[in-house]
Amino acid sequence: MLYLIAQWLEFEGLANLVRYQSFRAGACLLTALAIGLMIGPRFIDLLRVRQGKGQPIRLDGPQTHLAKRGTPTMGGLLIMAAVSVSMFLWMDLTNWAVWACIAVTLGFGLIGFLDDYDKVRKASHKGVSGKVRLAGEFLIAGLAAWLVVRETTLYLPFVGFGVPLGPFYYIFAAFVIVGAGNAVNLTDGLDGLAIMPVIIASGTFAIIAYLVGRADYSEYLGIPYVEGAGELAILCAAIIGAGLAFLWFNAPPAAVFMGDTGSLALGGALGTIAVAAHHEVVLAIVGGLFVLEAVSVIVQVFWYKRTGKRVFRMAPIHHHFEQKGWAESTVVVRFWIVAIVLAVIGLATLKVR
């Protein structure tokens, strides 16, 4: 909105600052952070009153988690509120990629909210049917892919060339978006575990989106140029700001859980940004922690159904390390370190050929 106003003023005087994506990214981050910190306490109190017993805790999980009973969930609503307001304030709302990201963030957030609501209402960890959730996610992701995809060549990092996928690219893009949403969702099992890697990945993709959206930088680096993709750096900044505000309340011991509301929305947003910037493979590197969490669940279920034995003591893999005796804070911090290393490797793909 402010960008359109500045454009109407022909970027005269102070309005000229709004012309620059770097300025709007910084302003968007601070706006989302301020909104999250301001509304957080009252919002959490409201959730606590409305939910009563809070998020159901699985009895077959780590016994240390039973002490978390009564902690409210749906904290993702706090993140979405901060992200949405800052997005509408600072982003160019005429940009094609912006609306695709808005559709996925709010759409996946709605699916997650319905799942969280069902869990709280039934006082059970079982929410909306998995098939119904996936159907809704693929519908939204398919629409976003149709909106955001302009080039159907899959860019491969390190080698510097692409593989033409034709119409299959749209299917691939939808799978990336849905996969990212659910991978972040599976990672959200410990206080602060999911949100910090999301912040790290968002910071990485803020850089990537900005460079991809610049013809001069993309030509120099030998990466795809995507007109308008630089605007998504501002969305990444909004996620960072809102994520930091949420982490303030989610730091151990958590005052609120993100829930599926936040994890699906944030993961879906990252997936859409990666598709728009044509860096889907890099997302698998930068978000390698999320990939590991998702793969651990797939391997565990596959192997148990066929042999009756478990590969991990418990899946997702962060619970495996808890069962081995690692303290929750140890698992969280070490996973953060892994996320930082993977982000550095992801950024290295911009130059290494």
C-alpha positions as CSV (number, residue, x, y, z in Angstrom):
1,M,0.0,0.0,0.0
2,L,2.8,2.4,0.9
3,Y,4.6,1.6,-2.3
4,L,1.5,2.4,-4.3
5,I,1.1,5.7,-2.4
6,A,4.8,6.5,-3.0
7,Q,4.4,5.7,-6.7
8,W,1.4,8.0,-6.9
9,L,3.6,10.7,-5.3
10,E,6.1,9.9,-8.1
11,F,8.7,9.0,-5.4
12,E,9.3,12.6,-4.5
13,G,11.2,13.5,-1.3
14,L,11.0,10.8,1.4
15,A,8.8,8.7,-0.8
16,N,11.9,8.0,-2.8
17,L,13.1,5.6,-0.1
18,V,10.1,3.4,-0.7
19,R,11.3,2.8,-4.3
20,Y,14.2,0.6,-2.9
21,Q,13.5,-3.0,-2.1
22,S,16.3,-3.0,0.5
23,F,14.7,-0.2,2.4
24,R,11.2,-1.8,2.3
25,A,12.7,-5.1,3.4
26,G,14.2,-3.6,6.5
27,A,11.1,-1.6,7.2
28,C,8.9,-4.7,6.7
29,L,11.1,-6.7,9.1
30,L,10.8,-4.1,11.9
31,T,7.1,-3.7,11.3
32,A,6.4,-7.4,11.6
33,L,8.6,-7.6,14.7
34,A,6.9,-4.6,16.4
35,I,3.4,-6.0,15.6
36,G,4.3,-9.4,16.9
37,L,5.8,-8.1,20.2
38,M,2.9,-5.7,20.8
39,I,0.0,-8.0,20.3
40,G,1.7,-11.2,21.5
41,P,0.9,-11.1,25.3
42,R,-2.8,-10.3,24.9
43,F,-3.1,-12.7,22.0
44,I,-1.6,-15.6,24.0
45,D,-3.8,-14.7,27.0
46,L,-6.8,-14.9,24.7
47,L,-5.7,-18.3,23.3
48,R,-5.2,-19.6,26.8
49,V,-8.7,-18.6,27.9
50,R,-10.4,-19.9,24.7
51,Q,-8.5,-23.2,24.6
52,G,-8.5,-24.2,28.3
53,K,-6.4,-27.3,28.2
54,G,-4.3,-26.1,25.2
55,Q,-2.7,-28.3,22.7
56,P,-3.2,-32.1,23.4
57,I,0.1,-33.8,24.3
58,R,0.7,-37.3,23.0
59,L,1.0,-39.9,25.8
60,D,3.3,-42.1,23.7
61,G,5.8,-39.2,23.2
62,P,8.7,-38.2,25.4
63,Q,7.6,-38.1,29.0
64,T,9.2,-34.7,29.5
65,H,6.6,-33.2,27.2
66,L,3.8,-34.0,29.6
67,A,4.9,-30.9,31.6
68,K,3.8,-28.8,28.6
69,R,0.1,-29.5,29.2
70,G,-2.0,-26.4,29.1
71,T,0.2,-24.5,26.7
72,P,-2.0,-22.9,24.0
73,T,-1.5,-23.6,20.4
74,M,-2.4,-21.7,17.1
75,G,0.4,-19.3,17.8
76,G,0.8,-19.3,14.0
77,L,-2.1,-16.8,14.0
78,L,0.3,-14.3,15.6
79,I,2.9,-14.9,12.9
80,M,0.3,-14.6,10.1
81,A,-1.1,-11.4,11.5
82,A,2.3,-9.7,11.7
83,V,3.3,-11.0,8.3
84,S,0.1,-10.1,6.6
85,V,-0.1,-6.5,7.9
86,S,3.6,-5.8,7.1
87,M,3.2,-7.3,3.6
88,F,0.2,-5.2,2.7
89,L,2.0,-2.1,4.1
90,W,5.4,-2.5,2.3
91,M,5.1,-4.8,-0.7
92,D,4.2,-3.9,-4.3
93,L,0.7,-5.3,-4.5
94,T,0.8,-5.2,-8.3
95,N,3.5,-7.8,-8.3
96,W,2.4,-11.2,-9.7
97,A,4.5,-13.3,-7.2
98,V,3.2,-11.4,-4.2
99,W,-0.4,-12.7,-4.6
100,A,0.7,-16.3,-5.2
101,C,2.6,-16.1,-1.9
102,I,-0.4,-14.5,-0.1
103,A,-2.7,-17.2,-1.4
104,V,-0.4,-20.0,-0.2
105,T,0.4,-18.4,3.2
106,L,-3.2,-17.6,4.1
107,G,-4.6,-20.8,2.4
108,F,-2.2,-23.2,4.2
109,G,-2.6,-21.2,7.4
110,L,-6.4,-21.8,7.2
111,I,-5.9,-25.5,6.7
112,G,-3.6,-25.6,9.6
113,F,-6.0,-23.5,11.7
114,L,-8.9,-26.0,11.0
115,D,-6.6,-28.9,12.0
116,D,-5.5,-27.2,15.2
117,Y,-9.1,-26.2,16.1
118,D,-10.2,-29.8,15.6
119,K,-7.5,-31.1,17.8
120,V,-8.3,-28.6,20.6
121,R,-12.1,-29.2,20.3
122,K,-11.7,-33.0,20.5
123,A,-8.8,-32.9,23.0
124,S,-7.0,-35.3,20.7
125,H,-3.7,-35.1,18.6
126,K,-5.7,-36.3,15.6
127,G,-7.1,-33.4,13.6
128,V,-8.5,-33.1,10.1
129,S,-8.1,-36.2,7.9
130,G,-4.7,-36.3,6.2
131,K,-6.3,-36.9,2.8
132,V,-8.5,-33.9,3.2
133,R,-5.6,-31.7,4.2
134,L,-3.4,-32.8,1.3
135,A,-6.3,-32.3,-1.2
136,G,-6.7,-28.7,0.1
137,E,-3.0,-28.1,0.0
138,F,-2.5,-29.4,-3.5
139,L,-5.5,-27.3,-4.7
140,I,-3.9,-24.1,-3.3
141,A,-0.4,-25.1,-4.4
142,G,-1.6,-25.8,-7.9
143,L,-3.2,-22.4,-8.2
144,A,-0.1,-20.7,-6.8
145,A,2.1,-22.6,-9.3
146,W,-0.2,-21.5,-12.2
147,L,0.2,-17.9,-11.0
148,V,3.9,-17.9,-10.2
149,V,5.6,-20.1,-12.9
150,R,6.8,-18.1,-15.9
151,E,9.6,-20.5,-17.1
152,T,9.3,-24.3,-17.0
153,T,13.0,-25.1,-16.9
154,L,14.3,-26.6,-13.6
155,Y,17.5,-24.8,-12.6
156,L,20.3,-27.0,-11.2
157,P,22.8,-25.4,-8.8
158,F,26.5,-26.2,-9.0
159,V,26.4,-27.2,-12.7
160,G,24.8,-23.9,-13.9
161,F,22.2,-25.3,-16.4
162,G,18.6,-26.2,-16.4
163,V,16.4,-29.2,-17.3
164,P,13.2,-28.4,-19.3
165,L,10.2,-30.0,-17.7
166,G,7.5,-28.4,-19.8
167,P,4.0,-28.7,-18.3
168,F,5.3,-31.2,-15.7
169,Y,7.0,-28.2,-14.0
170,Y,3.6,-27.1,-12.6
171,I,3.1,-30.5,-11.0
172,F,6.7,-30.4,-9.7
173,A,6.1,-26.8,-8.3
174,A,2.9,-27.9,-6.5
175,F,4.8,-30.8,-4.9
176,V,7.6,-28.5,-3.7
177,I,5.1,-26.1,-2.1
178,V,3.1,-28.9,-0.4
179,G,6.3,-30.8,0.6
180,A,7.8,-27.6,2.2
181,G,4.7,-26.9,4.2
182,N,4.5,-30.4,5.6
183,A,8.2,-30.7,6.2
184,V,8.2,-27.6,8.4
185,N,5.0,-29.0,10.1
186,L,6.8,-32.2,11.0
187,T,9.8,-30.2,12.4
188,D,7.6,-28.2,14.8
189,G,7.8,-30.5,17.8
190,L,10.1,-28.8,20.3
191,D,10.1,-25.3,21.7
192,G,11.8,-23.0,19.2
193,L,12.9,-25.9,16.9
194,A,11.0,-25.0,13.7
195,I,10.9,-21.2,13.9
196,M,14.6,-20.5,14.0
197,P,15.4,-22.7,10.9
198,V,12.5,-20.9,9.1
199,I,14.1,-17.6,10.0
200,I,17.5,-18.8,8.7
201,A,16.0,-20.1,5.5
202,S,14.0,-16.9,5.0
203,G,17.1,-14.8,5.4
204,T,18.9,-17.0,2.8
205,F,16.1,-16.7,0.4
206,A,15.8,-13.0,0.9
207,I,19.3,-12.7,-0.6
208,I,18.5,-15.2,-3.3
209,A,15.2,-13.6,-4.3
210,Y,16.9,-10.1,-4.4
211,L,19.7,-11.4,-6.7
212,V,17.4,-13.3,-8.9
213,G,15.3,-10.2,-9.4
214,R,18.3,-8.2,-10.6
215,A,19.3,-8.7,-14.2
216,D,22.9,-7.5,-13.6
217,Y,23.5,-9.7,-10.6
218,S,21.8,-12.8,-12.0
219,E,23.9,-12.5,-15.2
220,Y,27.1,-12.1,-13.3
221,L,26.3,-15.1,-11.1
222,G,24.9,-17.3,-13.9
223,I,21.6,-17.8,-12.2
224,P,18.1,-17.5,-13.7
225,Y,16.8,-13.9,-13.9
226,V,13.1,-13.7,-12.8
227,E,11.6,-10.2,-13.3
228,G,9.8,-9.1,-10.1
229,A,11.2,-11.9,-7.9
230,G,13.2,-9.3,-5.9
231,E,9.9,-8.2,-4.3
232,L,9.8,-11.6,-2.4
233,A,12.9,-10.5,-0.4
234,I,10.4,-8.2,1.4
235,L,8.2,-11.1,2.2
236,C,11.2,-13.0,3.6
237,A,12.0,-10.0,5.8
238,A,8.4,-10.1,7.1
239,I,8.7,-13.7,8.0
240,I,12.0,-13.0,9.8
241,G,10.5,-10.2,11.8
242,A,7.3,-12.1,12.7
243,G,9.4,-15.2,13.4
244,L,11.6,-13.3,15.8
245,A,8.6,-11.9,17.6
246,F,7.1,-15.4,17.9
247,L,10.4,-16.9,19.1
248,W,10.3,-14.3,22.0
249,F,7.2,-16.2,23.3
250,N,8.1,-19.6,22.0
251,A,11.6,-19.8,23.6
252,P,11.8,-22.6,26.2
253,P,9.6,-22.9,28.2
254,A,7.2,-21.9,25.4
255,A,4.2,-19.7,26.3
256,V,2.6,-20.7,23.1
257,F,3.0,-23.3,20.3
258,M,3.0,-22.5,16.6
259,G,0.7,-25.3,15.7
260,D,-0.2,-26.4,12.2
261,T,-1.5,-22.9,11.6
262,G,1.9,-21.4,11.5
263,S,4.1,-24.3,10.4
264,L,2.0,-25.1,7.2
265,A,1.8,-21.4,6.4
266,L,5.5,-20.7,6.8
267,G,6.6,-23.9,5.0
268,G,4.2,-23.2,2.1
269,A,5.4,-19.6,1.8
270,L,9.1,-20.8,1.6
271,G,8.1,-23.3,-1.0
272,T,6.3,-20.7,-3.1
273,I,9.3,-18.3,-2.8
274,A,11.6,-21.0,-4.0
275,V,9.4,-21.8,-7.0
276,A,9.0,-18.2,-7.9
277,A,12.8,-17.7,-7.7
278,H,13.5,-21.0,-9.6
279,H,15.7,-22.2,-6.7
280,E,13.7,-25.3,-5.7
281,V,16.8,-27.5,-5.5
282,V,18.5,-24.9,-3.3
283,L,15.5,-24.9,-1.0
284,A,16.1,-28.7,-0.4
285,I,19.7,-27.7,0.6
286,V,18.9,-24.7,2.7
287,G,15.9,-26.4,4.3
288,G,17.8,-29.7,4.6
289,L,16.8,-29.9,8.2
290,F,13.1,-29.9,7.2
291,V,13.9,-32.6,4.6
292,L,15.7,-34.7,7.2
293,E,12.7,-34.5,9.5
294,A,10.2,-35.5,6.7
295,V,12.4,-38.3,5.5
296,S,12.8,-39.8,9.0
297,V,9.0,-40.1,9.2
298,I,8.7,-41.6,5.8
299,V,11.5,-44.2,6.5
300,Q,10.1,-45.0,9.9
301,V,6.6,-45.7,8.6
302,F,7.8,-47.6,5.5
303,W,10.1,-49.9,7.5
304,Y,7.7,-50.5,10.4
305,K,4.8,-51.5,8.1
306,R,7.1,-54.0,6.3
307,T,9.2,-55.4,9.1
308,G,7.4,-54.4,12.4
309,K,10.7,-52.8,13.5
310,R,11.7,-49.2,13.9
311,V,14.7,-47.5,12.3
312,F,14.6,-44.6,14.8
313,R,13.5,-44.8,18.5
314,M,10.8,-42.3,17.6
315,A,10.1,-40.1,14.6
316,P,10.4,-37.3,13.6
317,I,14.1,-37.6,14.2
318,H,14.3,-34.8,16.9
319,H,12.3,-37.2,19.1
320,H,14.9,-39.9,18.4
321,F,17.6,-37.8,19.9
322,E,15.4,-37.0,22.9
323,Q,14.8,-40.7,23.5
324,K,18.6,-41.2,23.4
325,G,18.9,-38.8,26.4
326,W,19.6,-35.4,24.7
327,A,18.0,-32.5,26.6
328,E,15.3,-30.7,24.6
329,S,17.4,-27.5,24.5
330,T,20.4,-29.5,23.3
331,V,18.5,-30.9,20.4
332,V,17.1,-27.5,19.5
333,V,20.4,-25.6,19.5
334,R,22.3,-28.3,17.6
335,F,19.6,-28.4,15.0
336,W,19.9,-24.6,14.7
337,I,23.6,-25.1,14.0
338,V,22.8,-27.6,11.3
339,A,20.4,-25.1,9.7
340,I,23.0,-22.4,9.7
341,V,25.6,-24.6,8.0
342,L,23.0,-25.7,5.4
343,A,22.1,-22.1,4.7
344,V,25.8,-21.3,4.1
345,I,26.0,-24.2,1.7
346,G,22.9,-23.0,-0.1
347,L,24.3,-19.6,-0.6
348,A,27.5,-21.1,-1.9
349,T,25.5,-22.5,-4.8
350,L,25.2,-19.0,-6.2
351,K,28.8,-18.9,-7.1
352,V,30.2,-22.5,-7.1
353,R,30.1,-24.0,-10.6
